[in-house]
Amino acid sequence: KTMEISYPLKSIDFLNFEKDKVLSVGPRNEGELFQIRSLGFQWQNIYGIDLLSYSNLVTLGDIHNSKYEDNFFNVILCGWVITYSANYEKVLDELLRIVKNRGVISIGFSYNPKDNYSIYSTEQILKKYEKNISQVYFNFDAYKNDPKNTRHSILIIKIRK
């Protein structure tokens, strides 16, 4: 699943894969971090945060209230974790706080018409960030596309602060 939200980054020409800092939210293990490394990001600039992990490459922490500095990351990948939050808007606030101006946030989540998640559409994220989006690179909204079927939603945006 990480590939779905990270491979499009290769087409964004202003990203500097040798210097940019990238955060993976909820990688659980280092597999996602290796996949990010395969894109060209350097190990010293790859970070992971999760509530649980056996890997010393993943920092134990909560993305609702991380310890990262303001404007620290150039790229944030948040894959398939936001639906598990009781307060997805707080997660979005935290992502906005720790991403740099002109940084990229890539979010993926599952939509299932049988689930009662508080976030179900990319439109909710777009509305929350409406004053902070300078560009939408990719937006596939499973709910808007077909609200009767389970699908993945993916949103990749450039942030303006």
Disulfide bonds with the S-S distance in Angstrom:
none
